[in-house]
Amino acid sequence: MADTATRTVIQTRKRRIFSALDGRDSGTRHPLVAAAMVLPLATLLAVVFGGWEAVVTQASSVAGILGR
């Protein structure tokens, strides 16, 4: 009986935590949303550490391969 009570308490705590985090305990994020979250930080790091030229070179190479 104590095991069931403990399990119920844990499940209740999980539900509270997940509801505080928008009620989503798992799932996937749309790729454009993920990109929108990552790109500002990636840009900042590229500028701060001086890798901006490398990023531009790689992007132009990929664009050339894709034919644009």
ZAMAR-413820 format. One record per atom (N, C-alpha, C): residue number from 1; residue in three letters; z negated, y, x. Coordinates in steps of 0.001 Angstrom, whole numbers. Each point is the difference from the previous one (the first is absolute). Layout:
BEGIN
nr; rest; Z; Y; X
NUM; ALA; Z; Y; X
...
***
This chain:
BEGIN
nr; rest; Z; Y; X
1; MET; 0; -1186; 822
1; MET; 0; 1186; -822
1; MET; 0; 1253; 868
2; ALA; -735; -13; 1102
2; ALA; -57; 1163; 886
2; ALA; 1367; 263; 614
3; ASP; 761; -1069; 257
3; ASP; 1335; 154; 582
3; ASP; 922; 754; -957
4; THR; -98; -300; -1296
4; THR; 816; 676; -1007
4; THR; -389; 1471; -97
5; ALA; -1291; 281; 51
5; ALA; -460; 1389; -71
5; ALA; 470; 792; 1220
6; THR; -65; -619; 1162
6; THR; 458; 659; 1224
6; THR; 1490; 287; -73
7; ARG; 756; -969; -472
7; ARG; 1449; 164; -135
7; ARG; 326; 1131; -979
8; THR; -742; 98; -1084
8; THR; 217; 1058; -987
8; THR; -290; 1371; 602
9; VAL; -1067; 105; 770
9; VAL; -347; 1265; 641
9; VAL; 1092; 414; 975
10; ILE; 491; -943; 777
10; ILE; 1057; 301; 969
10; ILE; 1273; 436; -714
11; GLN; 362; -689; -1074
11; GLN; 1198; 372; -747
11; GLN; -144; 1385; -629
12; THR; -1179; 317; -489
12; THR; -240; 1319; -585
12; THR; 131; 1083; 1062
13; ARG; -544; -246; 1174
13; ARG; 108; 973; 1085
13; ARG; 1458; 191; 421
14; LYS; 747; -1092; 65
14; LYS; 1420; 97; 350
14; LYS; 751; 828; -1029
15; ARG; -279; -244; -1284
15; ARG; 673; 767; -1052
15; ARG; -303; 1486; 117
16; ARG; -1249; 334; 323
16; ARG; -360; 1416; 149
16; ARG; 724; 630; 1173
17; ILE; 70; -712; 1098
17; ILE; 680; 523; 1182
17; ILE; 1487; 188; -297
18; PHE; 620; -1001; -612
18; PHE; 1430; 83; -280
18; PHE; 309; 1066; -1041
19; SER; -883; 182; -966
19; SER; 246; 1050; -996
19; SER; -156; 1371; 639
20; ALA; -869; 111; 985
20; ALA; -131; 1265; 727
20; ALA; 1245; 277; 830
21; LEU; 683; -1038; 390
21; LEU; 1231; 140; 786
21; LEU; 1223; -155; -893
22; ASP; -5; 632; -1135
22; ASP; 1128; 26; -924
22; ASP; 179; -1328; -746
23; GLY; -970; -861; 43
23; GLY; 59; -1224; -775
23; GLY; 981; -1039; 495
24; ARG; 543; 198; 1181
24; ARG; 982; -947; 520
24; ARG; -648; -826; 1099
25; ASP; -196; -1279; -241
25; ASP; -619; -840; 1020
25; ASP; 1029; -545; 981
26; SER; 1235; -96; -418
26; SER; 1059; -433; 900
26; SER; 1324; 404; -613
27; GLY; 1040; -163; 738
27; GLY; 1315; 343; -511
27; GLY; 867; 540; 1109
28; THR; 1163; 437; -392
28; THR; 919; 521; 991
28; THR; 262; 1472; -267
29; ARG; 435; 667; 1025
29; ARG; 305; 1417; -81
29; ARG; 1509; 147; 142
30; HIS; 580; 898; -754
30; HIS; 1442; 226; 85
30; HIS; 335; 459; 1422
31; PRO; 1105; -474; 564
31; PRO; 348; 360; 1381
31; PRO; 132; 1515; 219
32; LEU; 494; 728; -989
32; LEU; 117; 1450; 178
32; LEU; -1366; 674; 50
33; VAL; -952; -531; -749
33; VAL; -1363; 543; 48
33; VAL; -613; -284; 1369
34; ALA; 215; -1196; 499
34; ALA; -517; -349; 1320
34; ALA; 627; 889; 1073
35; ALA; 1297; 242; -92
35; ALA; 672; 869; 973
35; ALA; -531; 1419; -89
36; ALA; -216; 481; -1217
36; ALA; -521; 1353; -178
36; ALA; -1404; 135; 586
37; MET; -742; -1079; 32
37; MET; -1342; 39; 566
37; MET; 41; -34; 1530
38; VAL; 966; -719; 555
38; VAL; 31; -234; 1442
38; VAL; 769; 1084; 762
39; LEU; 1069; 517; -579
39; LEU; 866; 917; 734
39; LEU; -689; 1267; 514
40; PRO; -868; 654; -769
40; PRO; -658; 1195; 572
40; PRO; -829; -309; 1248
41; LEU; -718; -1085; -15
41; LEU; -793; -365; 1170
41; LEU; 897; -387; 1172
42; ALA; 1059; -746; -281
42; ALA; 925; -388; 1062
42; ALA; 653; 1223; 625
43; THR; 360; 969; -827
43; THR; 600; 1233; 515
43; THR; -993; 761; 862
44; LEU; -1216; 120; -469
44; LEU; -1038; 689; 767
44; LEU; -212; -669; 1359
45; LEU; -106; -1319; 16
45; LEU; -216; -705; 1263
45; LEU; 1190; 153; 938
46; ALA; 1210; -14; -549
46; ALA; 1188; 168; 840
46; ALA; 27; 1388; 633
47; VAL; -392; 1014; -759
47; VAL; -4; 1368; 538
47; VAL; -1126; 166; 1020
48; VAL; -1176; -488; -321
48; VAL; -1160; 184; 882
48; VAL; 195; -715; 1332
49; PHE; 548; -1199; -31
49; PHE; 139; -773; 1229
49; PHE; 1375; 153; 651
50; GLY; 800; 923; -491
50; GLY; 1262; 308; 655
50; GLY; 1088; -1036; -187
51; GLY; -74; -790; -1024
51; GLY; 1007; -1031; -221
51; GLY; 1051; 405; -1008
52; TRP; 48; 1272; -344
52; TRP; 927; 446; -1042
52; TRP; 1452; -246; 384
53; GLU; 350; 223; 1265
53; GLU; 1375; -219; 443
53; GLU; 392; -1466; -143
54; ALA; -923; -889; 306
54; ALA; 273; -1432; -128
54; ALA; 214; -383; -1462
55; VAL; -780; 600; -881
55; VAL; 156; -286; -1433
55; VAL; 1365; 473; -485
56; VAL; 391; 1204; 409
56; VAL; 1297; 539; -410
56; VAL; 1133; -855; 561
57; THR; -114; -421; 1249
57; THR; 1031; -839; 620
57; THR; 138; -1320; -738
58; GLN; -1121; -629; -317
58; GLN; 47; -1274; -720
58; GLN; 590; 172; -1393
59; ALA; -398; 1069; -684
59; ALA; 518; 243; -1352
59; ALA; 1500; 226; 26
60; SER; 487; 744; 990
60; SER; 1441; 233; 72
60; SER; 743; -1280; 359
61; SER; -601; -843; 817
61; SER; 620; -1281; 329
61; SER; 113; -888; -1232
62; VAL; -1057; -57; -781
62; VAL; 17; -807; -1223
62; VAL; 1023; 562; -980
63; ALA; 54; 1326; -117
63; ALA; 982; 616; -894
63; ALA; 1420; -313; 466
64; GLY; 232; -19; 1317
64; GLY; 1309; -346; 537
64; GLY; 388; -1432; -308
65; ILE; -975; -900; 93
65; ILE; 257; -1408; -299
65; ILE; 338; -168; -1484
66; LEU; -680; 752; -837
66; LEU; 252; -99; -1451
66; LEU; 1277; 728; -416
67; GLY; 581; 754; 930
67; GLY; 1259; 664; -279
67; GLY; -114; 1326; -704
68; ARG; -1075; 700; 245
68; ARG; -167; 1317; -653
68; ARG; 144; 1104; 1000
***
